[in-house]
Amino acid sequence: MHSPRHPLKMLAGQTAVYGMGTIVPRLLNYLLLTPFYTRVFQQGEYGMVTELYAYVAFLMVLLTYGMETSFFRFADSSKGEGTENKVYTTALTALLFTSGFFILLMGLFYRDVAGWIEYSANPEYIILFSLIVGIDAFAALPFARLRQQNRALRFASIKVVNVLVNIGFNLFFLVVCPRWLAAHPEGWLSGIYDPGFGVGYAFLANLIATLVTFLLLIPDFTGLRWAFDISLLKKMLRYALPLLIVGLAGMVNEVSDKLLLKHLLPNPDTALAQLGVYGANYKLAVLMTLFIQMFRYAAEPFFFSQARELKARETYALVMKYFILFGWLIFLGVMLFLDVVKFFIGPDFRDGLHIVPIVLLANLFLGVFYNLSVWYKLNDLTRYGALLAVLGSLITLGMLFTLIPLIGYRGAAWAHFACYGTMMVLSYFWGKKHYPIPYDLRGIGFYSLLALGIYALSEALPVPGLIMPVMVNGVLLIGFAGVVWIREKKGFL
C-alpha cells in the first residue's frame, strides 16, 4: 500500500510545472508590466486598466460556465459517461458556439455597452476586450485537456509565450512607438500610431498575445474525432450549473470591488485615481494569488484521481497542511520585506500599502477554501459550493456598500477578508458532515500563530535604517522556515 507521500510528491511536481505556466508568466507580467504601468500611466489611467480587467475576469467565468471542471468529471472513464474524446469534442463545440455568439453580440452593440459602463469616449475598448474574452474562453478547454493529460510542459510553454508576446508589444506600443514618433514626427509611423489611443495600446497588446496563443493551440485540434452528444452535453451542463453559480459568485467576491469602487467612493473626481491606487497595491499580494492558482491547476485533477485510493482522505489532509505552510511563507516573505516589495509599484501608488496584509490573508483563506472544496466536488454536491459562494458574495456586497463610503478602498480589502474567512469556516464544518477529512488542526494552528507572531514582532521591533530591518526580518523568516523543516522534514523527504 502506497504512503500518501508518493502522491504528494506527484502533486508537488505537477504544481511546480504548472507554476511555470502560471506563476512565471504572471510574475513576468507583475515584475515588468505592473511597475511599467504604474510609471507610464497616471492613477486614473491605471484605474481604467484595473476596472476593465475586472470585467474580463467576470466574463471569463460566464463564458466557460464550469466546463473545465465538468470535463474533468466526465472524462473519467470510470464514470461510464463515454470516451474522453467524445466528452472533449462535445464540450468544445458548445464553447465554440457560445464564444462566437458573444463576440458577434458585442460587435453589434459595443457602443451601447460602452455607454452602460461609462466608456463612451472609447467604445473601441469594448471590441478589443470582447475578442480577448471570446477567444480565451474557447481556449480554456484545450488548456484544461492539457492538464487532464498531464502535459504540463506544453501548457507552461504556451502560457509563457503568451506573456512574453504581451510584454513585448506593450513595450513596443508604449515606449518604442512614442519615442520613434517624437524623433521622426513626419515618419511612416505617424500615419498608423495614435498617441491619443494611450491606454488602449495595453489592451491591443493583450489581444495580439491572445491570438498568438490560439495559433499555438491549433495543433492540439488535429487528429480529433469530432462527436457531439446532446444528451451528454445536458449532463455536463447540469453538473456545471452549480459550478457556474460558484464561479459567478466567486467573481462577485473577487472583482466587484474594482467595479463598484468608483461609484461608491464619496469623491467622484478622484474615484478612478483611488481605484488605480487600490488596484496597484492589490497586485502586491500577487505571490499568494499565483501560488493558489498554480496549486488549483494541479490539484483539481489530482483530487479526482486520488478519490479511489484507500488513503485518499489522509492525502487530502497532508495537502492542506503543506498548502497552509507555504501560504504562511509567502505572507511573511511579502510582509517582512514590504519596504523592498513596494518599489514594484510607482511612488504615486504607495499610499495604499496598508491594505497588503489584509489582502494576503484574504487570499490565503480563499486558498484554504479551495482545498476544502474537495468534499462537495467528489460527492457531486456542487450545489453546496454554489450556496457558499452566493453567501460569500452577499457578504462582499454588503460590506462594500457599507464600508467604502466610510473608509474608502480599505473597506474593499476588509470585505475580501470577511467573505473568504466566512466561506472557509462554513465549508470546513459542512465538509465534516458530508466527507470528514482528518486535518491536522493542531499543527495548522501552531504554524498560523507562529507566523502571525513573527509578523507582529517584526512590526513592533524599532529597527532603524533600511538595511538592518531587512537583515532582522531575514533572520525571522529563516527562523519560521527552520521550525517548519525540523517538524516536517520527514514528510518533505
Secondary structure by P-SEA (a helix, b strand, c coil): cccaaaaaaaaaaaaaaaaaacaaaaaaaaaccaaaaaacccaaaaaaaaaaaaaaaaaaaaaacaaaaaaaaaaccccccccaaaaaaaaaaaaaaaaaaaaaaaaacaaaaaaaacccccaaaaaaaaaaaaaaaaaaaaaaaaaaacaaaaaaaaaaaaaaaaaaaaaaaccaaaaaaaacccccccccccccccaaaaaaaaaaaaaaaaaaaccccccccbbbbaaaaaaaaaaaaaaaaaaaaaaaaccccccccccccccccaaaaaaaaaaaaaacaaaaaaaaaaaaaacaaaaaaaccccaaaaaaaaaaaaaaaaaaaaaaaaaaacccccccccccccccccaaaaaaaaaaaaaaaaaaaaaaaaaccaaaaaaaaaaaaaaaaaaaacccccccaaaaaaaaaaaaaaaaaaaaaaaaaccccccaaaaaaaaaaaaaaaaaaaaaccccccaaaaaaaaaaaaaaaaaaaaacccccc
